[in-house]
Amino acid sequence: MSVDLEDYFCDLPFSEWSQYPHRIIETTQVLLDLFDKHHVKATFFALGYFADKFPDLIKNIHEQGHELASHSYSHPDLRKITKNEFENDFVKSLKSIEKIT
C-alpha cells in the first residue's frame, strides 16, 4: 500500500500554498486509523514541506511502523525545472524527513 502524502492544493504553484487551509492532518489520521484497524503497513510518499510544517504528523506515521519516502519538497512540475533544481528540491525533502525519523 502506498500513500501520496500531500494536500488538495499541491498541484497549484508552491508560492500559493499558504493561502489555503490544510486538511492533511485530519485526512491522514483517517488513513492511519483505517490501516491500524486492518493491520496494514504503508509507504507514505511525503512532501518535505509537510515534514517541516507538521513534524508530529511525520513522526506519528513513522512511530506507527509505516515507511516514509520522499515525494519532493515542493511538488515541482518536473517538466519545468532543471536537473539541478530537481536535485536541490529532492535533497531538501530528504533532510526534512530524516531529521524527524
N, C-alpha and C positions, 0 to 999 in steps of 0.2 A: 504494500500500500504506500502511496506517496501523496504528499500534500504540497500544493503550491501555496506557500505561506505569504500572502500579500493581501492588500485591501482592495476594495471595489474601485478605487480611483487610480490604481497603479499603472494603468495604460495611458494616463494623462502625463504631460510633462512633469518631471520631478519638481520643478520650481512651483508648481501649483498644488502640490500635495497638502501643504499646511492649511489650505483653505477649506478642507473637508474634515468632517468628524470621523474619527477612527472607529471601526467596528471589529477590528481584528482580535481583540481580547475576547469579546463575547462569542464571536463565531468560532474561534479556535477552541474555546472551552467546550462548546457543543461537541466538536470533533473529539477532543480528549476524553470527554465523558463517554461518548459512544465507543471509542476504541477501548477504553478501560472495561466497559460493560461486556464487550465481546472478546477481551483478551487479545487485542490486535496491536501490533507494533508497526510504526510507520516511519518513513523518512520524510522529514519536513524540509523542503527547499525554501529556506528563509532568506528574505532580503536583509542585508546588513543594516539598512536604515531602521528596520523594526527591531533589530537586535539592540541598536543604540537607544532607540526611543522606549522600548519595552523590555529591558533585560530580564525582568522577572518572568515574563512570558516565555522567553527562550530557555531560561533556567528551569522552569516548570516542565517544559517539553522534554528537556534533557533528563531531568530527575525522574520522569515517568518511564524512562527507558527507551525513548524514541531516538532515532538517529537524526542529526542535523546536518544539512548540506547547504551550500551557498547557491542562491538564485540571483546573484549580483548584489550590488549595494543599492542602486537607484533605478533598477529595471530599465536600462537604456535600450533604445532601439538599435540593435546591433548593425542594422543596415546603414546607420547614420553616424557611426563613430569609428575612430581609427583603432587599430590593434592595440596601440599604446593606451588609449583611453579605456578600452575594454579591460586591459590588464590592470590598470590602476583601480578601476571600479571593483573588479573581482578581488584583488588583494585587500582592498579596504573592507570588503564584506567578510572575507575570511578572518581578518583581525578582529572585527566586531563580534563575530560569533565565537571565535576561540577564546577571547578574554572572558566570556561568560561561562563557557563549558570547560 
